[in-house]
């Protein structure tokens, strides 16, 4: 597992979440609309981080984009 890759993808997800929080703080009356618009990106980036954690950046070349951002099949909650 490439820790540097994992950190890069998680930081990308964190940035998307921080942007979502900032947008809602700036316009709390629009929170519902903003959540609906922005949270899919947060989840896609988190899913991407999880789904590429073993393979690293080469997953981009070997795996369908929709699979990369889909809810992880192997994540046990």
Secondary structure, 3 states (H helix, E strand, C coil): CCHHHHHHHHHHHHHHHHHHHHHHHHCHHHHHHHHHHHHHHHHHHHHHHHHCCCCHHHHHHHCCHHHHHCCCCCCCC
